[in-house]
Amino acid sequence: MKITECLDTALSQTSVDLACRSRVEKIELDAQGAVTGVVVGGEHVGCRAVVIATGGYGGSSEWIRRLLPKASRVGDWVWHVGNPTNRGDGLTMAEEVGADIRGVDSGLLLITPNFVRDFEVIGPDWALMVNTQGRRFAAEDGAYWEIAEAIEAQPDSRAFFVFDRRLFEDAKPHPRVLEALAAGAITVSWVPKVFNEQLQKGGVHESPTIAGLAAKMGVDAATLEMTVTRYTDSLAKLAPLTMALDPCTTSHIAELHYGSDSSRSDRRHPRNQSCPRSGCRKG
Ligand SMILES: Cc1cc2nc3c(=O)[nH]c(=O)nc-3n(C[C@H](O)[C@H](O)[C@H](O)COP(=O)(O)OP(=O)(O)OC[C@H]3O[C@@H](n4cnc5c(N)ncnc54)[C@H](O)[C@@H]3O)c2cc1C
């Protein structure tokens, strides 16, 4: 049985009145500051207490500006995938009756390559991730909030995923993404079909050399080359452990051709370096 059906059944056994598709506009107080009711559609509805459960504030650019100022760092790469009716009304109403609003920048921004404005969360753990200085800064297979927080801490809160033609063609969504995809709750960006489309649209850059790729990324070529060398060298040392575990093995990374700019979101620490899809470990 669905949660809503359980609630509906429970409600049918009480004298509770429901007002669906109605927006509560205001909490009303008496002269002593005690709650006397709410205003819904211009009408007063009396009550002695109000439980505010109006969700988040993602549907309000004003509340985002106020409570999530870190989002301004990524310009127009910010959008909201939740319920559009979550406009922070509860915050507004509570503040109007004297509540103290706390929690600035406590929300989690999620990573996206910005190919489409939809829910994505998990990037490729099989590609090299570098910042706008061309440096690797976190384990690519960290939890989505770890990657997001690590990107947030980088200059411009931006990162690039760098990979070669073979990784390009072998790209598969993370198993957790496939689960969400089956549930119709997510968009898949990190697959060859989308890469090919984005090559035309400029969301993915291509170059026959790392230096050429660095130029397209706006990244220092020498730094990116050094990062790639270290990355591939560290994988090479582990090759005996991972020989059969393509595409996380070494040589395929030697010629990097593609970089996708992936902007972001929130913080957290890099930690283990394992690649769950292949079982290999990265340097
Ligand atoms: C895409 C997506 C994926 C998520 N995945 C997960 C997950 O995997 N696991 C997890 O734990 N959480 C997940 N979450 C978060 C989870 O959905 C929320 O934390 C949860 O729904 C919050 O519940 P809530 O009752 O506080 O608010 P909501 O479910 O947002 O409900 C608030 C309700 O209040 C209504 N409302 C707003 N203002 C007014 C008003 N003035 N008058 C009357 N009604 C009003 C809104 O229309 C809405 O129906 C996800 C969220 C999103 C957007």
The ligand as an SDF file (V2000), in Angstrom:
LIG
                    3D

 53 58  0  0  0  0  0  0  0  0999 V2000
   14.8630   14.7350   -7.1260 C   0  0  0  0  0  0  0  0  0  0  0  0
   14.9070   14.4620   -5.6380 C   0  0  0  0  0  0  0  0  0  0  0  0
   15.3850   13.2470   -5.1940 C   0  0  0  0  0  0  0  0  0  0  0  0
   15.4440   12.9790   -3.8470 C   0  0  0  0  0  0  0  0  0  0  0  0
   15.9100   11.7640   -3.4450 N   0  0  0  0  0  0  0  0  0  0  0  0
   15.9060   11.4680   -2.1450 C   0  0  0  0  0  0  0  0  0  0  0  0
   16.3340   10.1910   -1.6880 C   0  0  0  0  0  0  0  0  0  0  0  0
   16.7320    9.3370   -2.4830 O   0  0  0  0  0  0  0  0  0  0  0  0
   16.3060    9.9500   -0.3580 N   0  0  0  0  0  0  0  0  0  0  0  0
   15.8630   10.8650    0.5350 C   0  0  0  0  0  0  0  0  0  0  0  0
   15.8200   10.5740    1.7220 O   0  0  0  0  0  0  0  0  0  0  0  0
   15.4480   12.0860    0.1440 N   0  0  0  0  0  0  0  0  0  0  0  0
   15.4540   12.4050   -1.1590 C   0  0  0  0  0  0  0  0  0  0  0  0
   15.0500   13.6360   -1.5580 N   0  0  0  0  0  0  0  0  0  0  0  0
   14.6670   14.6150   -0.5510 C   0  0  0  0  0  0  0  0  0  0  0  0
   13.2200   14.3770   -0.0690 C   0  0  0  0  0  0  0  0  0  0  0  0
   12.3640   14.3240   -1.1890 O   0  0  0  0  0  0  0  0  0  0  0  0
   12.8140   15.5290    0.8390 C   0  0  0  0  0  0  0  0  0  0  0  0
   13.7580   15.6320    1.8790 O   0  0  0  0  0  0  0  0  0  0  0  0
   11.4500   15.2920    1.4520 C   0  0  0  0  0  0  0  0  0  0  0  0
   10.5060   15.1770    0.4350 O   0  0  0  0  0  0  0  0  0  0  0  0
   11.0890   16.4730    2.3260 C   0  0  0  0  0  0  0  0  0  0  0  0
    9.7970   16.2310    2.8470 O   0  0  0  0  0  0  0  0  0  0  0  0
    8.9240   17.3900    3.4020 P   0  0  0  0  0  0  0  0  0  0  0  0
    7.6190   16.7970    3.8180 O   0  0  0  0  0  0  0  0  0  0  0  0
    9.7040   18.1680    4.4160 O   0  0  0  0  0  0  0  0  0  0  0  0
    8.7100   18.3930    2.1790 O   0  0  0  0  0  0  0  0  0  0  0  0
    8.0490   18.1240    0.7740 P   0  0  0  0  0  0  0  0  0  0  0  0
    7.9470   16.6690    0.4620 O   0  0  0  0  0  0  0  0  0  0  0  0
    8.7890   18.9820   -0.1800 O   0  0  0  0  0  0  0  0  0  0  0  0
    6.5740   18.6440    0.9770 O   0  0  0  0  0  0  0  0  0  0  0  0
    6.2960   20.0270    1.1960 C   0  0  0  0  0  0  0  0  0  0  0  0
    4.8920   20.2700    0.6730 C   0  0  0  0  0  0  0  0  0  0  0  0
    4.4600   21.5540    1.1540 O   0  0  0  0  0  0  0  0  0  0  0  0
    3.7640   22.1780    0.0890 C   0  0  0  0  0  0  0  0  0  0  0  0
    3.7540   23.6390    0.3200 N   0  0  0  0  0  0  0  0  0  0  0  0
    4.7770   24.5170    0.1550 C   0  0  0  0  0  0  0  0  0  0  0  0
    4.3760   25.7540    0.4760 N   0  0  0  0  0  0  0  0  0  0  0  0
    3.0730   25.6610    0.8490 C   0  0  0  0  0  0  0  0  0  0  0  0
    2.0850   26.6010    1.2840 C   0  0  0  0  0  0  0  0  0  0  0  0
    2.3480   27.9050    1.4130 N   0  0  0  0  0  0  0  0  0  0  0  0
    0.8290   26.1710    1.5570 N   0  0  0  0  0  0  0  0  0  0  0  0
    0.5240   24.8520    1.4480 C   0  0  0  0  0  0  0  0  0  0  0  0
    1.3960   23.9010    1.0500 N   0  0  0  0  0  0  0  0  0  0  0  0
    2.6560   24.3150    0.7550 C   0  0  0  0  0  0  0  0  0  0  0  0
    4.5260   21.7810   -1.1540 C   0  0  0  0  0  0  0  0  0  0  0  0
    3.6870   21.9550   -2.2960 O   0  0  0  0  0  0  0  0  0  0  0  0
    4.8130   20.3130   -0.8490 C   0  0  0  0  0  0  0  0  0  0  0  0
    3.7530   19.4910   -1.2720 O   0  0  0  0  0  0  0  0  0  0  0  0
   14.9900   13.9380   -2.9160 C   0  0  0  0  0  0  0  0  0  0  0  0
   14.4970   15.1660   -3.3570 C   0  0  0  0  0  0  0  0  0  0  0  0
   14.4690   15.4320   -4.7030 C   0  0  0  0  0  0  0  0  0  0  0  0
   13.9280   16.7580   -5.1790 C   0  0  0  0  0  0  0  0  0  0  0  0
  1  2  1  0
  2  3  1  0
  2 52  2  0
  3  4  2  0
  4  5  1  0
  4 50  1  0
  5  6  2  0
  6  7  1  0
  6 13  1  0
  7  8  2  0
  7  9  1  0
  9 10  1  0
 10 11  2  0
 10 12  1  0
 12 13  2  0
 13 14  1  0
 14 15  1  0
 14 50  1  0
 15 16  1  0
 16 17  1  0
 16 18  1  0
 18 19  1  0
 18 20  1  0
 20 21  1  0
 20 22  1  0
 22 23  1  0
 23 24  1  0
 24 25  2  0
 24 26  1  0
 24 27  1  0
 27 28  1  0
 28 29  2  0
 28 30  1  0
 28 31  1  0
 31 32  1  0
 32 33  1  0
 33 34  1  0
 33 48  1  0
 34 35  1  0
 35 36  1  0
 35 46  1  0
 36 37  1  0
 36 45  1  0
 37 38  2  0
 38 39  1  0
 39 40  1  0
 39 45  2  0
 40 41  1  0
 40 42  2  0
 42 43  1  0
 43 44  2  0
 44 45  1  0
 46 47  1  0
 46 48  1  0
 48 49  1  0
 50 51  2  0
 51 52  1  0
 52 53  1  0
M  END
$$$$
